């Protein structure tokens, strides 16, 4: 091995006896370095988007939602909540009322513009234990407690929804719903006036343009629920990645009249699409490394052609064919290793730069203001190992060709 390494190091230098690597070797190293760096940065950005979307969903929706098939909703909340809280892995429980409504606001000119929305009736003193709603409220988190005060019930609107219906703090909005048996010949909508107490902004357009929060008591009165009624129970779990197991345990404990679903199941298609996009992006950007691998094949093939006479002399002097093959395999591995080292270093520097300085994004288009990045060392190691394997495979054919040269024919005709 020492013999093969010595000869391989000599062959990587140019034929002009310079100490610098040949231009072809430098080209191969640069190609691999670019591919590895771009792939590392891209996967870090995609991991960041995935983590931000996961955080947004987890913080703005219950990790586990327990619903019932009973038309009247949940019975006595205390007993059901105690039963849910006793399940291992449950950290907090809060009652909710959730229903589709129309939101409209009086305009100074023209007719009202009703917007489809989802009203959430929450307990102001319990909801933060399940989801950090106060974190996204403006002008202050105190407006959450103010939902249960005043003669006229109050609501908190999503920032985009408030813009669409032209509602400001202190304005009156009208929520409209149908809370009786639907009869296509006689549909009777029910409306109720609410005062806007403030806004919330999560950065996720789907939430900010559709969600309305009010106190559970006021929403229950508006939608015809019992004073202690609820349409679902929101559950926070100790380990967000084990929410599916807690949901299964809740379903078994509560019986067939209840159904528990976790946040991963509700958004399964979205997160599966993100994972698929990550794989596709890795395959597409991996083509850069593959092209650099073909560059290694070309360099080693030309090296075998240029060194035919020297290879023949080595074989004639007693060098084993396995040693000759090792010479060119080490050349390919060396080129790949150097390119991977530089590419990983540049990729790591790029990720750290994006973390420290950030890259601004239009907040009205994306759900984040800066490009999110998440460094996962597993991705770095996988990219490095795959690239090194490609460099090894790229050197197999030229090295096999060199090891099968006949020294007599080479010396005779060169």
C-alpha positions as CSV (number, residue, x, y, z in Angstrom):
1,X,0.0,0.0,0.0
2,X,2.9,2.3,0.8
3,X,4.3,1.7,-2.7
4,X,0.9,2.4,-4.4
5,X,0.5,5.6,-2.4
6,X,4.0,6.8,-3.3
7,X,3.4,6.2,-7.1
8,X,-0.1,7.7,-6.9
9,X,1.2,10.9,-5.3
10,X,3.8,11.2,-8.1
11,X,1.2,10.7,-10.8
12,X,-1.0,13.5,-9.5
13,X,1.7,16.0,-10.4
14,X,2.0,17.5,-13.9
15,X,4.5,16.1,-16.3
16,X,6.5,19.3,-16.1
17,X,7.8,18.2,-12.7
18,X,5.9,21.0,-10.9
19,X,4.8,20.6,-7.3
20,X,1.4,21.8,-8.2
21,X,-1.4,19.5,-9.2
22,X,-2.2,19.2,-12.9
23,X,-5.0,21.3,-14.3
24,X,-7.3,18.3,-14.8
25,X,-6.9,17.3,-11.2
26,X,-7.8,20.8,-10.0
27,X,-10.8,20.8,-12.3
28,X,-12.1,17.5,-10.8
29,X,-11.5,18.8,-7.3
30,X,-13.4,22.0,-8.0
31,X,-16.3,20.2,-9.6
32,X,-16.7,17.9,-6.6
33,X,-16.3,20.8,-4.1
34,X,-19.0,22.8,-5.8
35,X,-21.4,19.9,-5.9
36,X,-20.9,19.0,-2.3
37,X,-21.1,22.6,-1.1
38,X,-24.3,23.4,-3.0
39,X,-25.9,20.2,-1.9
40,X,-25.1,20.8,1.8
41,X,-26.4,24.3,1.7
42,X,-29.6,23.3,-0.1
43,X,-30.4,20.5,2.2
44,X,-29.8,22.7,5.2
45,X,-32.3,25.3,3.8
46,X,-34.9,22.6,3.1
47,X,-34.4,21.2,6.6
48,X,-34.9,24.7,8.0
49,X,-38.2,25.2,6.0
50,X,-39.4,21.8,7.2
51,X,-38.6,22.6,10.9
52,X,-40.2,26.1,10.6
53,X,-43.4,24.6,9.1
54,X,-43.4,22.0,11.8
55,X,-43.0,24.6,14.5
56,X,-45.7,26.8,13.0
57,X,-48.2,23.9,12.9
58,X,-47.4,22.6,16.3
59,X,-47.6,26.1,18.0
60,X,-50.9,27.1,16.3
61,X,-52.8,23.9,16.4
62,X,-53.2,21.4,19.2
63,X,-50.7,18.6,19.0
64,X,-53.5,16.1,19.5
65,X,-57.2,16.8,18.8
66,X,-59.9,14.7,20.5
67,X,-63.3,14.9,18.8
68,X,-66.6,13.1,19.5
69,X,-69.3,11.7,17.3
70,X,-72.0,12.8,19.7
71,X,-74.2,15.5,18.2
72,X,-74.2,17.5,21.4
73,X,-70.4,17.4,21.6
74,X,-68.6,16.6,24.8
75,X,-70.6,16.1,28.0
76,X,-69.3,17.3,31.4
77,X,-65.9,18.6,30.5
78,X,-64.3,18.0,33.9
79,X,-64.7,14.2,33.7
80,X,-63.5,13.9,30.1
81,X,-60.5,16.3,30.7
82,X,-59.5,14.4,33.8
83,X,-59.6,11.1,31.8
84,X,-57.5,12.6,29.0
85,X,-55.0,14.1,31.4
86,X,-54.4,10.7,33.0
87,X,-53.0,9.2,29.8
88,X,-49.2,8.9,29.9
89,X,-47.5,11.5,27.7
90,X,-50.2,14.2,28.1
91,X,-48.8,17.5,29.3
92,X,-52.0,19.7,29.2
93,X,-55.6,19.7,28.1
94,X,-57.9,22.5,27.0
95,X,-61.5,22.6,25.6
96,X,-62.2,24.2,22.2
97,X,-65.1,25.0,20.0
98,X,-64.3,25.0,16.3
99,X,-66.7,25.8,13.5
100,X,-66.7,27.4,10.0
101,X,-68.3,30.8,9.9
102,X,-68.5,33.9,7.7
103,X,-66.9,37.1,9.0
104,X,-68.0,40.6,7.8
105,X,-67.5,44.1,8.8
106,X,-69.4,47.3,8.0
107,X,-67.7,49.4,5.3
108,X,-67.8,53.1,4.7
109,X,-68.5,52.5,1.0
110,X,-70.0,49.5,-0.7
111,X,-71.5,46.3,0.6
112,X,-69.8,44.2,3.3
113,X,-67.2,41.7,2.1
114,X,-67.9,38.4,4.0
115,X,-64.9,36.1,4.4
116,X,-64.9,32.4,5.2
117,X,-63.2,31.8,8.5
118,X,-62.8,29.3,11.3
119,X,-63.9,30.5,14.8
120,X,-62.1,29.0,17.8
121,X,-63.8,29.2,21.2
122,X,-61.0,29.0,23.8
123,X,-60.5,29.2,27.5
124,X,-58.2,32.3,28.0
125,X,-56.6,30.8,31.1
126,X,-56.1,27.3,29.6
127,X,-55.3,27.7,25.9
128,X,-51.6,28.8,26.4
129,X,-50.9,25.6,28.2
130,X,-51.7,23.7,24.9
131,X,-50.6,26.2,22.3
132,X,-48.6,29.5,22.8
133,X,-51.3,31.7,21.4
134,X,-50.2,34.8,23.5
135,X,-46.9,34.8,21.6
136,X,-48.5,35.9,18.4
137,X,-50.9,38.5,19.7
138,X,-50.8,42.2,19.2
139,X,-50.9,44.9,20.5
140,X,-50.1,42.8,23.7
141,X,-50.7,39.3,25.1
142,X,-53.2,40.9,27.6
143,X,-55.9,40.9,24.9
144,X,-56.3,37.2,25.5
145,X,-57.6,37.7,29.0
146,X,-59.8,40.5,27.7
147,X,-61.9,38.1,25.6
148,X,-64.0,37.2,28.6
149,X,-64.6,40.8,29.7
150,X,-67.1,43.5,28.5
151,X,-70.8,43.5,27.7
152,X,-70.2,42.8,24.0
153,X,-68.2,39.6,23.3
154,X,-64.7,40.1,21.8
155,X,-62.7,38.3,19.2
156,X,-59.1,38.2,18.0
157,X,-58.7,38.3,14.2
158,X,-55.9,37.0,12.1
159,X,-54.0,39.9,10.6
160,X,-54.7,39.0,7.0
161,X,-58.4,38.4,7.8
162,X,-58.7,41.7,9.5
163,X,-57.2,43.4,6.4
164,X,-59.6,41.6,4.1
165,X,-62.7,42.7,6.1
166,X,-61.3,46.2,6.9
167,X,-61.5,45.7,10.6
168,X,-59.4,47.6,13.2
169,X,-59.2,47.3,17.0
170,X,-62.5,48.4,18.5
171,X,-64.5,47.8,15.3
172,X,-67.5,45.5,15.2
173,X,-67.5,42.4,13.1
174,X,-70.4,40.1,12.4
175,X,-70.0,36.3,12.6
176,X,-72.6,34.3,10.7
177,X,-73.2,30.5,11.0
178,X,-75.9,27.9,10.7
179,X,-76.3,26.0,14.0
180,X,-79.6,24.2,13.4
181,X,-80.6,21.3,11.3
182,X,-79.8,22.2,7.7
183,X,-82.9,22.3,5.5
184,X,-82.2,23.3,1.9
185,X,-85.6,24.8,1.7
186,X,-85.3,26.8,4.9
187,X,-81.8,27.7,5.8
188,X,-81.7,30.1,8.8
189,X,-78.3,31.7,9.4
190,X,-77.5,33.0,12.9
191,X,-75.4,36.1,13.3
192,X,-73.7,37.7,16.3
193,X,-71.8,40.9,16.7
194,X,-68.3,40.9,18.2
195,X,-65.8,43.6,19.0
196,X,-62.3,43.3,17.7
197,X,-59.9,43.1,20.7
198,X,-56.7,42.7,18.7
199,X,-54.9,40.6,16.1
200,X,-52.6,37.6,15.9
201,X,-49.9,37.0,13.2
202,X,-48.1,33.7,12.9
203,X,-46.5,34.3,9.5
204,X,-48.5,31.3,8.1
205,X,-51.0,32.8,5.6
206,X,-53.5,29.9,6.0
207,X,-53.8,30.7,9.7
208,X,-53.6,34.5,9.6
209,X,-56.3,34.7,6.9
210,X,-58.9,32.3,8.4
211,X,-58.7,32.0,12.1
212,X,-60.8,33.9,14.6
213,X,-60.4,33.4,18.4
214,X,-63.1,34.2,21.0
215,X,-63.9,33.1,24.5
216,X,-65.5,29.6,24.7
217,X,-68.5,30.8,26.6
218,X,-69.3,33.5,24.0
219,X,-68.8,31.2,21.1
220,X,-70.8,28.5,22.7
221,X,-73.7,30.9,23.2
222,X,-73.4,32.0,19.6
223,X,-73.3,28.5,18.1
224,X,-75.9,26.9,20.4
225,X,-73.6,24.8,22.6
226,X,-74.2,24.1,26.2
227,X,-72.4,26.5,28.6
228,X,-69.9,23.7,29.5
229,X,-69.9,22.3,26.0
230,X,-67.0,21.9,23.5
231,X,-66.6,20.4,20.1
232,X,-63.0,19.1,20.7
233,X,-60.3,18.8,23.3
234,X,-56.8,20.1,22.5
235,X,-54.0,18.1,24.0
236,X,-50.3,19.0,24.4
237,X,-47.9,16.1,24.7
238,X,-44.5,15.8,26.3
239,X,-42.8,14.6,23.1
240,X,-44.1,16.2,19.9
241,X,-42.7,13.4,17.7
242,X,-44.7,10.8,19.7
243,X,-48.0,12.5,19.4
244,X,-49.3,9.7,17.2
245,X,-48.8,7.2,20.0
246,X,-50.5,9.4,22.5
247,X,-53.4,9.8,20.1
248,X,-53.8,6.0,19.8
249,X,-53.7,5.7,23.6
250,X,-56.4,8.4,24.0
251,X,-58.6,6.6,21.4
252,X,-58.4,3.3,23.3
253,X,-59.0,5.0,26.7
254,X,-62.0,7.1,25.7
255,X,-64.0,4.6,23.7
256,X,-65.6,4.4,20.3
257,X,-67.6,7.7,20.7
258,X,-64.3,9.6,20.6
259,X,-61.6,9.9,18.0
260,X,-58.1,11.3,18.6
261,X,-55.9,12.5,15.7
262,X,-52.4,14.1,15.9
263,X,-50.9,17.0,14.0
264,X,-48.7,14.7,11.8
265,X,-51.8,12.9,10.6
266,X,-53.7,16.1,9.9
267,X,-50.8,17.5,7.8
268,X,-49.5,14.2,6.5
269,X,-49.7,15.1,2.8
270,X,-47.9,18.4,3.3
271,X,-44.9,16.9,5.2
272,X,-44.7,13.9,2.8
273,X,-44.5,16.4,-0.1
274,X,-41.7,18.2,1.7
275,X,-39.8,15.0,2.3
276,X,-40.3,14.0,-1.4
277,X,-39.1,17.4,-2.5
278,X,-35.9,17.1,-0.4
279,X,-35.2,13.7,-2.0
280,X,-35.8,15.0,-5.5
281,X,-33.6,18.1,-4.9
282,X,-30.8,15.9,-3.5
283,X,-31.0,13.7,-6.6
284,X,-30.9,16.7,-9.0
285,X,-28.0,18.4,-7.2
286,X,-26.2,15.1,-6.9
287,X,-25.9,15.2,-10.7
288,X,-23.2,17.9,-10.2
289,X,-21.2,15.4,-8.1
290,X,-21.9,12.7,-10.7
291,X,-20.6,14.9,-13.5
292,X,-17.5,15.6,-11.4
293,X,-17.2,11.8,-11.1
294,X,-17.1,11.4,-14.8
295,X,-14.4,14.0,-14.9
296,X,-12.4,11.8,-12.6
297,X,-12.9,8.9,-15.0
298,X,-11.6,11.1,-17.9
299,X,-8.6,12.3,-15.9
300,X,-7.6,8.8,-14.8
301,X,-8.1,7.4,-18.3
302,X,-5.8,10.1,-19.8
303,X,-3.4,9.4,-16.9
304,X,-3.3,5.7,-17.8
305,X,-2.7,6.6,-21.5
306,X,0.1,9.0,-20.6
307,X,1.7,6.6,-18.1
308,X,1.5,3.4,-20.2
309,X,5.3,3.1,-20.6
310,X,5.9,3.7,-16.9
311,X,3.2,1.2,-16.0
312,X,4.7,-1.3,-18.3
313,X,8.1,-0.8,-16.7
314,X,6.6,-1.2,-13.2
315,X,5.0,-4.5,-14.2
316,X,8.2,-5.7,-15.8
317,X,10.1,-4.9,-12.7
318,X,7.8,-7.1,-10.6
319,X,5.0,-4.8,-9.5
320,X,1.8,-6.7,-8.9
321,X,-1.3,-5.9,-11.0
322,X,-3.1,-5.3,-7.8
323,X,-0.6,-2.6,-6.8
324,X,-1.0,-0.9,-10.2
325,X,-4.7,-1.0,-9.8
326,X,-4.3,0.5,-6.3
327,X,-2.3,3.4,-7.7
328,X,-5.1,4.7,-9.9
329,X,-7.8,3.9,-7.3
330,X,-5.9,6.0,-4.8
331,X,-5.7,8.8,-7.4
332,X,-9.4,8.8,-7.7
333,X,-10.0,8.6,-4.0
334,X,-7.5,11.4,-3.3
335,X,-9.2,13.7,-5.8
336,X,-12.6,12.9,-4.4
337,X,-11.5,13.3,-0.8
338,X,-9.9,16.7,-1.4
339,X,-13.0,17.9,-3.3
340,X,-15.3,16.7,-0.5
341,X,-13.2,18.3,2.2
342,X,-13.3,21.7,0.4
343,X,-17.0,21.3,-0.5
344,X,-17.9,20.4,3.1
345,X,-15.9,23.4,4.5
346,X,-17.6,25.8,2.0
347,X,-21.0,24.4,2.7
348,X,-20.6,24.6,6.4
349,X,-19.4,28.2,6.0
350,X,-22.4,29.0,3.9
351,X,-24.8,27.5,6.5
352,X,-23.2,29.4,9.3
353,X,-23.3,32.6,7.3
354,X,-27.1,32.2,6.6
355,X,-27.6,31.5,10.3
356,X,-25.6,34.6,11.4
357,X,-26.6,37.1,8.8
358,X,-29.7,35.7,7.3
359,X,-31.2,36.2,3.8
360,X,-34.3,38.4,3.7
361,X,-37.5,37.0,2.2
362,X,-40.8,38.8,1.3
363,X,-42.9,38.1,4.4
364,X,-46.2,38.4,2.4
365,X,-45.1,35.6,0.1
366,X,-43.4,33.2,2.5
367,X,-44.3,32.3,6.0
368,X,-40.8,33.4,7.2
369,X,-39.0,36.7,6.9
370,X,-35.5,35.1,6.5
371,X,-34.2,31.9,4.9
372,X,-34.3,29.3,7.7
373,X,-31.4,26.8,7.9
374,X,-31.0,23.7,10.0
375,X,-27.7,22.0,10.1
376,X,-28.0,18.3,10.3
377,X,-24.6,16.5,10.6
378,X,-26.2,13.3,9.3
379,X,-26.8,15.0,5.9
380,X,-23.2,16.2,5.8
381,X,-21.8,12.7,6.6
382,X,-24.2,11.1,4.1
383,X,-23.2,13.5,1.3
384,X,-19.5,13.0,2.0
385,X,-19.8,9.2,2.1
386,X,-21.8,9.1,-1.1
387,X,-19.4,11.4,-2.9
388,X,-16.4,9.4,-1.8
389,X,-18.1,6.2,-3.0
390,X,-18.8,7.8,-6.4
391,X,-15.1,8.8,-6.6
392,X,-14.1,5.2,-5.8
393,X,-16.5,3.8,-8.4
394,X,-15.2,6.4,-11.0
395,X,-11.7,5.0,-10.6
396,X,-12.6,1.3,-11.0
397,X,-12.6,1.2,-14.8
398,X,-9.4,3.1,-15.5
399,X,-7.5,1.3,-12.7
400,X,-8.7,-2.1,-14.0
401,X,-7.6,-1.1,-17.5
402,X,-4.2,-0.1,-16.2
403,X,-3.7,-3.3,-14.3
404,X,-4.5,-5.4,-17.4
405,X,-1.8,-3.8,-19.6
406,X,0.8,-6.2,-21.0
407,X,4.3,-4.9,-20.2
408,X,6.0,-6.6,-23.2
409,X,3.6,-5.0,-25.7
410,X,3.9,-1.6,-24.1
411,X,7.7,-1.6,-24.0
412,X,7.9,-2.9,-27.6
413,X,5.6,-0.4,-29.2
414,X,6.4,2.7,-27.1
